[in-house]
Amino acid sequence: MEASWRGHLSSDGPGRMRISKHGRMLTDAVLVSDESHMLGHSDDRSPAQLVNTASIPGIVGDAWAMADWHFGYGFPIGGVVATDIEWGEQGGSISPGGVGFDINCGVRLCSSDLHIDDIDAKSLAEELSKNIPAGATRKGGVNLGNKELDSILSSGASAAVDLGLAEERDLANMESNGFLESENWDVGHKAMKRGSTSLGTLGSGNHFLELQVVDRVVDEKAADAFGLRMGQITAMIHSGSRGLGHQVCSEHVANIEKEYSKVGDTWYSEKWGFSVPDRQLASAPIHSSEGASYFDAMCAAGNFAFANRSALTQKLRDVLRNEYSTDGEMELVYDVSHNIAKIEDHVIHGKNCTCAVHRKGATRALGGDNPELSSKFSLGQPVLVPGDMGTASWVLAGPIKGGNDAFSSSCHGAGRRLSRTAARKSIDSDSLISELESRGVHVRAKTPNVLSEEAPEAYKNVDEVISLTNQAGLARPVARLRPIAVIKG
């Protein structure tokens, strides 16, 4: 992809760089970045991808890339794009590439009444490694019959409660209360088979369960509202819809992409009259049969992900009960999605718009007065930002009132600095494990040879990402969490 966007790039205030509309773009694009941050990117593909997203049919507002932006499938990771569901005859675009293959991949944070001095992190890492199923396989997952799986797909985390795999008290502290409305929950036979034994498993790649200690509090009032304090042990779980979600995305990507053919330098769908510059951006009108089918299946897969993180939380509580005769009063702080599309109401250029907001590697950051939030979050929605396993993660908060102008969105992590291939070539996994151990971070991985892909050096500086997010006015820092034990696939 050519880097012609550089000629249209300018500063747009603190923490923001704007790419003005040019070529086939229908809107401007905004990167949460500054000139220094831009210089740290030798790869031009991510901003070029963002420019491409600004041309999808029905787009409204600006196309956004959060501070952790990096190259992805069609959309950059960190991309946020909204389309008007009333645009045209069948509504604006819904794009599987704008959600990603791991549907409702997300993060949840649990707090405890344990202090760093109360635990043996190395011993606890061993127990967690034995009891938290991780890796590319489904080994250790919950076996679900068709009826049980149907209930998960249709009802999300509440179904996990009914099956004894989660606790009802957690539901109020989950995005959308752990439920996305799906009328048909038809995810297909292959997806059902993959989901029948994978609930309650972490998966591989960048997924993890991490024990952390609160090592810095920036916003005392918000931290107190979230139940966070200095020296406290917390647990962060990062996982999604596993093979079920991947299968759903793969099938619908194929179903929608087959309607496109190459015409010059454009991919064109005669069926819908849609054109996109990259086939990976292939989208369908949201009210078309293909668009509606994808959205419904995406919601069902999203429900599976909510239930999956809930089941993993119960396994964590069980380990703590076995080790300490208590679950440490493990409370769910919040659970957020970061690969999802949602129908939301926003004001754009002074007008109300009901939009399909695609967040791919981005999370919501609702204001504290949003009716979706419980009263305990009146200071803003918790925003969970995992960093790298050797540095830190952060808890942010959305605005106290109202929403930010990135469709109430924020970053979802540190963001990759090196590709997985480049990381494997330059970082030795055994040396990495030894180095982290010497720094008090106890890492247990099912496949240690791929740890190099997740090394701290492979990621951006998370503190810089948080600073840019704060400067851009998207979310404010609340507390910093340092890793002490990491379980990975």
C-alpha positions as CSV (number, residue, x, y, z in Angstrom):
1,M,0.0,0.0,0.0
2,E,1.4,3.4,-0.9
3,A,2.0,6.0,1.8
4,S,0.3,8.9,0.0
5,W,-1.5,9.6,3.3
6,R,1.7,11.2,4.7
7,G,1.0,14.3,2.5
8,H,-2.3,14.8,4.2
9,L,-1.1,14.2,7.8
10,S,-1.2,17.0,10.3
11,S,-1.3,17.5,14.1
12,D,-4.8,17.7,15.4
13,G,-4.2,18.8,19.0
14,P,-2.8,16.8,22.0
15,G,-2.4,13.1,21.3
16,R,-4.0,13.3,17.9
17,M,-2.9,13.2,14.3
18,R,-5.4,13.8,11.4
19,I,-5.3,12.4,7.9
20,S,-7.5,14.7,5.8
21,K,-10.0,13.2,3.4
22,H,-8.4,12.6,0.0
23,G,-8.7,10.1,-2.8
24,R,-11.6,7.7,-2.2
25,M,-11.9,8.5,1.5
26,L,-15.4,9.5,2.5
27,T,-14.3,10.9,5.9
28,D,-11.1,12.1,7.7
29,A,-9.1,9.7,9.7
30,V,-7.6,10.3,13.2
31,L,-4.7,8.5,14.8
32,V,-4.3,8.7,18.6
33,S,-0.6,9.6,18.3
34,D,1.9,12.4,18.1
35,E,4.9,13.1,15.9
36,S,7.3,11.2,18.2
37,H,5.0,8.1,18.3
38,M,4.6,8.2,14.5
39,L,8.4,8.1,14.1
40,G,8.5,4.8,16.1
41,H,6.5,3.1,13.3
42,S,8.6,2.1,10.3
43,D,5.6,0.2,8.9
44,D,3.3,2.4,6.8
45,R,0.6,-0.3,6.4
46,S,-1.5,0.5,9.5
47,P,-2.3,4.1,8.7
48,A,-2.8,3.0,5.0
49,Q,-5.4,0.5,6.3
50,L,-7.0,3.2,8.4
51,V,-7.3,5.4,5.3
52,N,-8.9,2.5,3.4
53,T,-11.5,2.0,6.2
54,A,-12.6,5.7,5.7
55,S,-14.0,4.6,2.3
56,I,-16.4,1.9,3.4
57,P,-20.1,2.5,2.4
58,G,-22.2,4.3,5.0
59,I,-19.3,5.5,7.2
60,V,-20.1,8.5,9.5
61,G,-17.8,10.7,11.6
62,D,-14.1,10.0,11.4
63,A,-12.3,6.7,11.1
64,W,-10.2,6.3,14.2
65,A,-7.1,4.3,15.2
66,M,-6.4,4.1,19.0
67,A,-2.9,4.6,20.4
68,D,-2.1,0.9,20.2
69,W,-2.7,0.7,16.5
70,H,-0.9,-1.8,14.4
71,F,-1.4,-3.9,11.2
72,G,-4.4,-6.2,11.0
73,Y,-6.8,-8.0,8.7
74,G,-8.5,-5.3,6.6
75,F,-8.9,-2.9,9.5
76,P,-5.9,-2.0,11.6
77,I,-5.9,-3.4,15.1
78,G,-7.1,-0.4,17.2
79,G,-9.5,0.7,14.5
80,V,-12.9,2.2,15.3
81,V,-15.3,2.9,12.5
82,A,-19.1,3.7,12.6
83,T,-21.6,3.2,9.8
84,D,-25.2,4.6,9.6
85,I,-27.6,1.7,9.8
86,E,-30.2,3.7,7.9
87,W,-27.9,4.7,5.1
88,G,-29.0,3.7,1.6
89,E,-31.7,1.1,0.9
90,Q,-30.4,-1.7,3.3
91,G,-28.2,0.3,5.7
92,G,-24.5,1.0,5.9
93,S,-21.7,-1.6,6.0
94,I,-21.2,-4.3,8.5
95,S,-17.7,-5.7,8.0
96,P,-16.4,-8.9,9.6
97,G,-12.9,-7.6,9.1
98,G,-13.9,-4.6,11.3
99,V,-14.5,-7.0,14.2
100,G,-11.9,-9.6,13.7
101,F,-11.6,-13.4,13.9
102,D,-11.7,-13.7,17.7
103,I,-15.2,-12.3,18.2
104,N,-15.6,-10.6,21.5
105,C,-12.0,-11.2,22.5
106,G,-11.9,-9.1,25.7
107,V,-10.5,-8.6,29.1
108,R,-11.8,-8.8,32.6
109,L,-10.2,-7.6,35.8
110,C,-10.9,-9.2,39.2
111,S,-9.9,-7.6,42.6
112,S,-9.1,-9.5,45.8
113,D,-8.6,-8.8,49.5
114,L,-5.2,-10.4,49.2
115,H,-2.0,-8.2,49.6
116,I,1.2,-8.9,47.8
117,D,2.7,-10.0,51.1
118,D,0.0,-12.7,51.5
119,I,0.9,-14.9,48.6
120,D,3.7,-16.9,47.2
121,A,3.6,-15.8,43.5
122,K,5.8,-18.6,42.2
123,S,3.8,-21.4,44.0
124,L,0.5,-19.8,42.9
125,A,1.8,-19.6,39.3
126,E,2.4,-23.4,39.4
127,E,-1.1,-24.1,40.7
128,L,-2.7,-21.9,38.1
129,S,-0.7,-23.5,35.3
130,K,-2.0,-26.9,36.4
131,N,-5.6,-25.8,36.6
132,I,-6.2,-23.2,34.0
133,P,-6.6,-24.8,30.6
134,A,-4.4,-23.0,28.0
135,G,-3.0,-23.6,24.6
136,A,-4.3,-24.1,21.1
137,T,-6.2,-27.3,22.0
138,R,-9.6,-27.5,23.7
139,K,-8.2,-29.9,26.4
140,G,-9.6,-29.1,29.8
141,G,-12.7,-27.3,28.6
142,V,-16.3,-27.8,29.7
143,N,-18.2,-30.5,27.7
144,L,-21.5,-28.9,26.5
145,G,-24.4,-30.7,25.0
146,N,-26.3,-29.0,22.2
147,K,-29.0,-27.7,24.6
148,E,-26.4,-26.3,27.0
149,L,-24.4,-24.7,24.1
150,D,-27.6,-23.2,22.7
151,S,-28.3,-21.5,26.0
152,I,-24.8,-20.1,26.1
153,L,-25.1,-18.7,22.6
154,S,-28.5,-17.2,23.2
155,S,-28.1,-15.9,26.7
156,G,-24.3,-15.4,27.3
157,A,-22.9,-15.1,30.9
158,S,-26.3,-15.6,32.6
159,A,-26.5,-19.1,31.0
160,A,-23.1,-19.8,32.5
161,V,-24.6,-18.8,35.9
162,D,-27.5,-21.2,35.3
163,L,-25.1,-24.0,34.5
164,G,-23.0,-23.4,37.7
165,L,-20.1,-22.1,35.7
166,A,-20.3,-18.5,36.9
167,E,-21.7,-16.3,39.7
168,E,-24.7,-14.0,39.3
169,R,-23.1,-11.1,41.2
170,D,-20.6,-10.7,38.3
171,L,-23.2,-9.9,35.7
172,A,-23.7,-6.2,36.7
173,N,-20.0,-5.6,36.2
174,M,-19.8,-6.8,32.6
175,E,-20.2,-4.9,29.5
176,S,-23.9,-5.2,28.4
177,N,-24.3,-7.4,31.5
178,G,-22.6,-10.2,29.5
179,F,-25.3,-10.5,27.0
180,L,-25.7,-9.6,23.3
181,E,-29.1,-10.1,21.7
182,S,-29.1,-12.9,19.1
183,E,-32.4,-14.0,17.6
184,N,-31.3,-17.2,15.9
185,W,-27.9,-18.0,17.4
186,D,-27.2,-20.0,14.3
187,V,-23.4,-20.3,14.2
188,G,-23.1,-23.4,12.0
189,H,-22.3,-27.0,12.7
190,K,-18.5,-26.6,12.6
191,A,-18.6,-23.7,15.1
192,M,-20.9,-25.7,17.4
193,K,-18.5,-28.6,17.4
194,R,-15.5,-26.4,18.2
195,G,-17.4,-24.7,21.0
196,S,-18.7,-27.9,22.5
197,T,-15.5,-28.5,24.4
198,S,-13.6,-25.2,24.5
199,L,-15.6,-23.2,27.1
200,G,-13.4,-22.3,30.1
201,T,-10.1,-22.4,28.1
202,L,-7.7,-19.5,27.6
203,G,-6.4,-20.3,24.1
204,S,-3.0,-19.3,22.8
205,G,-1.2,-16.4,21.3
206,N,-1.6,-13.2,23.3
207,H,-4.3,-14.7,25.6
208,F,-3.4,-15.0,29.2
209,L,-4.4,-15.1,32.9
210,E,-2.2,-12.8,34.9
211,L,-1.8,-12.1,38.6
212,Q,-0.9,-8.5,39.2
213,V,-0.2,-6.1,42.1
214,V,-1.5,-2.5,42.1
215,D,1.7,-0.5,42.1
216,R,0.4,3.0,41.4
217,V,-2.9,4.8,41.9
218,V,-3.4,7.9,39.9
219,D,-7.1,8.7,40.5
220,E,-7.9,7.9,44.1
221,K,-11.7,8.4,43.8
222,A,-12.1,6.2,40.7
223,A,-9.8,3.6,42.2
224,D,-11.8,3.5,45.3
225,A,-15.0,3.2,43.3
226,F,-13.5,0.3,41.3
227,G,-12.3,-1.4,44.5
228,L,-8.6,-1.0,43.8
229,R,-5.8,0.0,46.3
230,M,-2.0,0.0,46.5
231,G,-0.4,-3.4,47.1
232,Q,-3.6,-5.3,46.3
233,I,-3.5,-8.6,44.3
234,T,-5.6,-8.5,41.1
235,A,-6.2,-10.9,38.3
236,M,-6.6,-10.1,34.6
237,I,-8.1,-12.6,32.1
238,H,-7.7,-12.0,28.4
239,S,-9.6,-14.5,26.2
240,G,-12.4,-14.6,23.6
241,S,-14.7,-16.9,21.7
242,R,-12.0,-19.5,20.9
243,G,-12.5,-21.7,17.8
244,L,-16.2,-21.1,17.8
245,G,-15.8,-17.4,17.1
246,H,-13.0,-18.0,14.6
247,Q,-15.2,-20.4,12.6
248,V,-18.1,-17.9,12.6
249,C,-15.9,-15.1,11.3
250,S,-14.2,-17.4,8.7
251,E,-17.5,-18.6,7.2
252,H,-19.1,-15.1,7.0
253,V,-15.9,-13.6,5.6
254,A,-16.1,-16.2,2.8
255,N,-19.8,-15.6,2.3
256,I,-19.5,-11.9,2.0
257,E,-16.1,-11.7,0.1
258,K,-17.5,-14.0,-2.7
259,E,-19.8,-11.2,-3.7
260,Y,-16.8,-9.0,-4.6
261,S,-14.7,-9.0,-7.8
262,K,-11.8,-7.0,-8.8
263,V,-12.5,-4.0,-11.1
264,G,-9.4,-2.0,-11.8
265,D,-7.9,-1.2,-8.4
266,T,-11.2,-1.6,-6.6
267,W,-13.2,-4.6,-5.2
268,Y,-16.8,-4.2,-6.3
269,S,-20.0,-6.0,-5.2
270,E,-22.6,-5.8,-8.0
271,K,-25.2,-7.3,-5.6
272,W,-25.0,-4.3,-3.2
273,G,-23.3,-1.6,-5.3
274,F,-20.5,-1.5,-2.6
275,S,-16.9,-0.8,-3.5
276,V,-13.8,-1.1,-1.3
277,P,-10.1,-0.7,-1.9
278,D,-9.1,-3.9,-0.2
279,R,-11.0,-7.2,-0.4
280,Q,-10.4,-7.7,3.3
281,L,-12.7,-4.8,3.9
282,A,-15.6,-6.7,2.2
283,S,-18.8,-5.7,3.9
284,A,-22.6,-6.2,3.4
285,P,-25.4,-3.8,4.1
286,I,-26.4,-4.5,7.7
287,H,-30.1,-5.1,6.8
288,S,-29.2,-7.5,3.9
289,S,-29.7,-11.2,4.6
290,E,-25.9,-11.7,4.6
291,G,-25.3,-8.7,6.9
292,A,-28.0,-9.5,9.3
293,S,-26.9,-13.2,9.4
294,Y,-23.3,-12.2,10.2
295,F,-24.4,-9.7,12.9
296,D,-26.7,-12.2,14.6
297,A,-24.0,-15.0,14.6
298,M,-21.4,-12.5,15.8
299,C,-23.6,-11.7,18.8
300,A,-24.0,-15.4,19.6
301,A,-20.3,-15.9,19.4
302,G,-19.9,-12.8,21.6
303,N,-22.1,-14.5,24.2
304,F,-19.9,-17.6,24.1
305,A,-16.9,-15.3,24.9
306,F,-18.6,-13.7,27.9
307,A,-19.4,-17.2,29.2
308,N,-15.9,-18.3,28.5
309,R,-14.3,-15.6,30.6
310,S,-16.9,-16.3,33.3
311,A,-16.0,-20.0,33.5
312,L,-12.3,-19.1,33.6
313,T,-12.9,-16.8,36.6
314,Q,-14.6,-19.7,38.4
315,K,-11.5,-21.8,37.8
316,L,-9.4,-19.0,39.2
317,R,-11.6,-18.8,42.3
318,D,-11.4,-22.6,42.8
319,V,-7.5,-22.4,42.8
320,L,-7.5,-19.7,45.4
321,R,-10.0,-21.6,47.6
322,N,-7.7,-24.7,47.4
323,E,-4.6,-22.7,48.2
324,Y,-5.9,-20.3,50.8
325,S,-9.3,-21.8,52.0
326,T,-10.9,-18.7,50.5
327,D,-11.3,-17.2,47.1
328,G,-9.7,-14.0,48.4
329,E,-13.1,-12.3,48.1
330,M,-12.4,-12.2,44.3
331,E,-14.7,-9.6,42.9
332,L,-15.2,-8.8,39.2
333,V,-14.2,-5.2,38.6
334,Y,-15.3,-5.2,35.0
335,D,-15.3,-7.2,31.8
336,V,-14.9,-5.4,28.4
337,S,-15.1,-6.5,24.8
338,H,-12.5,-5.3,22.3
339,N,-13.5,-7.2,19.1
340,I,-17.1,-6.4,18.5
341,A,-19.6,-4.3,16.5
342,K,-22.5,-2.7,18.4
343,I,-25.6,-0.7,17.5
344,E,-25.3,2.6,19.4
345,D,-26.7,6.1,19.2
346,H,-24.2,8.9,18.7
347,V,-24.4,12.6,17.8
348,I,-22.3,13.2,14.7
349,H,-21.9,16.7,13.3
350,G,-24.8,17.8,15.5
351,K,-27.2,15.1,14.3
352,N,-28.4,11.9,16.0
353,C,-27.3,8.7,14.3
354,T,-27.9,5.1,15.1
355,C,-24.6,3.5,14.1
356,A,-23.0,0.1,13.8
357,V,-19.7,0.9,15.7
358,H,-17.0,-1.5,14.8
359,R,-14.3,-1.8,17.4
360,K,-11.4,-4.0,16.4
361,G,-8.8,-4.0,19.1
362,A,-10.6,-1.1,20.8
363,T,-12.8,-1.0,23.9
364,R,-15.8,1.2,24.9
365,A,-15.1,4.0,27.4
366,L,-18.6,5.1,28.4
367,G,-19.3,8.2,30.5
368,G,-20.4,7.7,34.1
369,D,-23.9,9.0,33.3
370,N,-24.5,6.4,30.6
371,P,-27.7,4.4,31.5
372,E,-25.9,1.1,30.6
373,L,-23.6,1.5,33.6
374,S,-24.4,0.7,37.3
375,S,-24.2,3.5,39.8
376,K,-20.9,2.3,41.1
377,F,-19.3,3.5,37.8
378,S,-20.6,7.1,38.1
379,L,-17.0,8.3,37.7
380,G,-16.7,6.6,34.3
381,Q,-16.6,3.1,32.9
382,P,-13.6,1.0,33.8
383,V,-11.3,0.6,30.7
384,L,-8.9,-2.3,30.9
385,V,-5.6,-2.0,29.1
386,P,-3.3,-5.0,29.3
387,G,0.3,-4.2,28.5
388,D,3.1,-6.7,28.1
389,M,3.9,-9.5,30.5
390,G,7.1,-7.8,31.8
391,T,6.0,-4.2,32.4
392,A,2.5,-3.3,33.4
393,S,-1.2,-3.1,32.6
394,W,-3.5,-0.1,33.3
395,V,-7.0,0.6,34.4
396,L,-8.5,3.8,32.9
397,A,-11.9,5.4,33.2
398,G,-14.2,6.9,30.7
399,P,-15.5,10.4,31.1
400,I,-17.5,11.3,34.2
401,K,-20.2,12.7,31.9
402,G,-21.0,12.2,28.2
403,G,-18.9,10.4,25.7
404,N,-15.7,11.1,23.9
405,D,-15.7,11.9,20.2
406,A,-14.2,8.6,19.2
407,F,-17.6,7.0,19.6
408,S,-16.9,6.5,23.3
409,S,-13.9,4.3,22.5
410,S,-10.4,3.8,23.9
411,C,-7.3,1.7,23.4
412,H,-7.3,-2.0,24.3
413,G,-3.7,-2.8,25.0
414,A,-0.1,-1.7,24.4
415,G,-0.2,-2.7,20.7
416,R,2.5,-4.6,18.8
417,R,5.8,-3.0,17.9
418,L,7.2,-6.1,16.2
419,S,5.4,-8.6,14.1
420,R,5.2,-12.2,15.5
421,T,7.7,-13.3,12.8
422,A,10.2,-10.5,13.7
423,A,9.8,-11.2,17.4
424,R,10.5,-14.9,17.0
425,K,13.7,-14.1,15.0
426,S,15.1,-11.7,17.5
427,I,14.0,-13.0,20.9
428,D,15.0,-16.2,22.6
429,S,12.2,-17.7,24.7
430,D,14.4,-19.4,27.3
431,S,16.4,-16.3,28.0
432,L,13.2,-14.3,28.2
433,I,11.7,-16.7,30.9
434,S,14.9,-16.4,32.9
435,E,15.0,-12.6,32.7
436,L,11.4,-12.3,33.7
437,E,11.9,-14.7,36.6
438,S,14.8,-12.6,37.9
439,R,12.4,-9.6,37.8
440,G,9.8,-11.4,39.9
441,V,7.5,-12.3,37.0
442,H,6.7,-16.0,37.1
443,V,5.7,-17.2,33.6
444,R,4.2,-20.5,32.8
445,A,3.4,-21.4,29.2
446,K,2.1,-24.5,27.5
447,T,4.3,-23.8,24.5
448,P,7.4,-21.8,25.7
449,N,8.9,-21.6,22.3
450,V,6.3,-19.1,21.1
451,L,6.8,-16.8,24.2
452,S,9.2,-14.7,22.1
453,E,6.1,-13.5,20.2
454,E,4.7,-12.0,23.4
455,A,8.0,-10.6,24.8
456,P,8.0,-7.1,26.2
457,E,10.2,-5.9,23.4
458,A,7.5,-7.0,20.9
459,Y,5.1,-4.4,22.3
460,K,4.9,-0.6,22.5
461,N,5.5,1.2,25.7
462,V,2.2,0.9,27.5
463,D,2.8,4.0,29.6
464,E,3.2,6.0,26.4
465,V,0.0,4.5,25.0
466,I,-1.9,5.5,28.1
467,S,-0.4,9.0,28.1
468,L,-1.5,9.5,24.5
469,T,-5.0,8.2,25.2
470,N,-5.3,10.6,28.2
471,Q,-3.9,13.6,26.1
472,A,-6.4,12.8,23.4
473,G,-9.3,13.1,25.9
474,L,-10.5,9.5,25.4
475,A,-10.0,8.0,28.9
476,R,-8.0,9.0,32.0
477,P,-5.6,6.8,34.0
478,V,-6.8,5.3,37.3
479,A,-4.3,2.6,38.4
480,R,-1.2,0.7,37.2
481,L,-0.9,-3.0,37.7
482,R,2.4,-4.8,37.7
483,P,2.5,-8.5,36.6
484,I,3.8,-11.2,39.1
485,A,2.5,-14.4,37.6
486,V,1.5,-15.1,34.0
487,I,-0.3,-18.1,32.5
488,K,-0.1,-18.4,28.7
489,G,-0.9,-21.0,26.1
